[in-house]
Amino acid sequence: MSKKQVLILLLLTAALLASGCMGEDGTKLSISGNDTEINISLPEQSEGNWCPVGSQAQVKTPTTGKTLNMKITGTEEFENKTLCRAMIETGTEENTTRYEYMWSQDKNTTIWTKYGEDGNISIRYIYVDGKKTIIYGEGRTFDFGIKA
């Protein structure tokens, strides 16, 4: 399975989790095939829960040892909006890359953060109501798509 397919699968899983379409009972789902294992774990959800803390998705390629793990860890405030927060780790045991993905319930705010090996922010992409901002680890900022 290509990286693009894995990323699309994880984003689809995040969308299903955020929309509450996975049901109210705790669920575990495992799929294997094409040298890929996919495991999804969902805690019991309450009605209207758009950010099901504790939900997890893992995609693993046993032949290469590469994995992609995503876990919804909670909510966080950003510019007077509550965002759902997920942590993503990908790579092998020897070489792991960490990302943080946050989104608002209305999907008008999204933040992707990539962390370096030292744990510091490498790059951050922020989308808020049509305005896009990229912040590099050393503090350089690039804004585009600003609404008039």
Stockholm file with secondary structure:
# STOCKHOLM 1.0

chainA/1-148         MSKKQVLILLLLTAALLASGCMGEDGTKLSISGNDTEINISLPEQSEGNWCPVGSQAQVKTPTTGKTLNMKITGTEEFENKTLCRAMIETGTEENTTRYEYMWSQDKNTTIWTKYGEDGNISIRYIYVDGKKTIIYGEGRTFDFGIKA
#=GR chainA/1-148 SS CCHHHHHHHHHHHHHHHHHTTTCSSCEEEEEEETTEEEEEEECCCCTTCSSCTTCEEEEEETTTTEEEEEEEEEEEEETTEEEEEEEEEEECSSSEEEEEEEEETTSSEEEEEEECTTSSEEEEEEEETTEEEEEETTSCEEEECCCC
#=GC SS_cons         CCHHHHHHHHHHHHHHHHHTTTCSSCEEEEEEETTEEEEEEECCCCTTCSSCTTCEEEEEETTTTEEEEEEEEEEEEETTEEEEEEEEEEECSSSEEEEEEEEETTSSEEEEEEECTTSSEEEEEEEETTEEEEEETTSCEEEECCCC
//
